[in-house]
Amino acid sequence: MKIPIFKLKFSNSEIRDFQSKVSQALKSDSISNGGFTKKFENEFAKINKSKYSIACSSGTAALQIAFEAINIKNFEVIVPTNTFFGTAIPVLKAGGKVVLCDNDFNSPEVSFLDIKRKVTKNTKAVCIVHVGGWIHKDILKIKRFCKRKNIYLVEDAAHAHFASQNKIFSGNFGDIGCFSFFPTKVMTTGEGGMIVTKNKKLYKKMLSLKNFGRSSNPLILSEIGMNFKISEFNSCLGLIELKRVKSRIKKRKKISELYQRKLLKKKFKVLINKNSNSSHYKCIVSSEIPYAKIKNNLKRYKIALTGKVWEVPLHKQKIFLKSKINLNSDFSNADEFSKKHFCPPNYPELSFSEVERICKILNNT
Ligand SMILES: *Cc1c(COP(=O)(O)O)cnc(C)c1O
């Protein structure tokens, strides 16, 4: 039996619920950025205990709006090298300079020590990624540090919907939090993103940046923005997803715990952060066994691993040679970690018996 890289199922009643919302939208004269989008924003903010929320067209768009709002043009932004390129592109598009930082040793998380080392007079923001759905273990220290230095803290929470630490939800630690609703993520709208903030001024500016940069007079621009709005159909799906996301996170958690119990400790270490309530987007396993061997062995049984976090750290992207990025710093922890981990499938559509089968095969690698 094949276990693919990704599955996404909706029940018949969820599909009917979606169709009925879509029919309502189609009869409403407003099929972009209307009532369903407002409702989706409000319900997301309510669950996440966020003050303001803005739905937009992707996680990458959310980050671009965030960086434009805090005006990083010609300033430096600290970004982990161990992230998806969707974290760095928005910094460059907003006219900022990316300053990459290394991981902690044997960890997917960016090193706070390296952040402190790389902050300069020109640093405008630090961007933290909650890799795999765990809140960064040093987030409170990083938050205090940014405050002291008068630097913005932006959270790339693309993996970390409704994750929390000390009852604070992901996206609410920093000045701005950005989420992704790409289909493989914790919840989806097809394509889409969400921005959260508690700062009214930033909220107003980001609302404008998402909508071309319009001022209160829609004929007059106050910013050079973009069109990052979403259709009502995306928001209809978002509302369906919000109803089931908590139970899907629970299932991800159970799958991760099963991996933890069943994988042989002397071969595999399931990485966890006991101080954080993860979204369990990824189950991250570190191992000394070569990745190709693990991958090929599973492939013989038609089992696909999900994407690593990450296989190609940003400092390895040759295209960035054209940008002013510090590709030549020491990234040895990131290089090492990229080779020594893998992510077994843990989407909610998996059955526990499938997970046990994957463990058995891994244990025999
Ligand atoms: C998915 C992802 C993004 C980008 O989100 P999109 O909705 O695909 O644009 C950004 N950062 C991280 C860490 C991601 O995993």
The ligand as an SDF file (V2000), in Angstrom:
LIG
                    3D

 15 15  0  0  0  0  0  0  0  0999 V2000
    4.9620   27.8030    3.2660 C   0  0  0  0  0  0  0  0  0  0  0  0
    5.9070   28.7600    3.8760 C   0  0  0  0  0  0  0  0  0  0  0  0
    5.9410   30.1010    3.5030 C   0  0  0  0  0  0  0  0  0  0  0  0
    5.1700   30.6520    2.3430 C   0  0  0  0  0  0  0  0  0  0  0  0
    3.8160   30.4750    2.3980 O   0  0  0  0  0  0  0  0  0  0  0  0
    2.9680   30.4740    1.0180 P   0  0  0  0  0  0  0  0  0  0  0  0
    1.5520   30.5360    1.4960 O   0  0  0  0  0  0  0  0  0  0  0  0
    3.2820   29.2010    0.3160 O   0  0  0  0  0  0  0  0  0  0  0  0
    3.3600   31.6790    0.2680 O   0  0  0  0  0  0  0  0  0  0  0  0
    6.8080   30.9520    4.1770 C   0  0  0  0  0  0  0  0  0  0  0  0
    7.5910   30.5090    5.1620 N   0  0  0  0  0  0  0  0  0  0  0  0
    7.5890   29.2190    5.5470 C   0  0  0  0  0  0  0  0  0  0  0  0
    8.4810   28.7910    6.6760 C   0  0  0  0  0  0  0  0  0  0  0  0
    6.7770   28.2930    4.8940 C   0  0  0  0  0  0  0  0  0  0  0  0
    6.8170   27.0000    5.2410 O   0  0  0  0  0  0  0  0  0  0  0  0
  1  2  1  0
  2  3  1  0
  2 14  2  0
  3  4  1  0
  3 10  2  0
  4  5  1  0
  5  6  1  0
  6  7  2  0
  6  8  1  0
  6  9  1  0
 10 11  1  0
 11 12  2  0
 12 13  1  0
 12 14  1  0
 14 15  1  0
M  END
$$$$
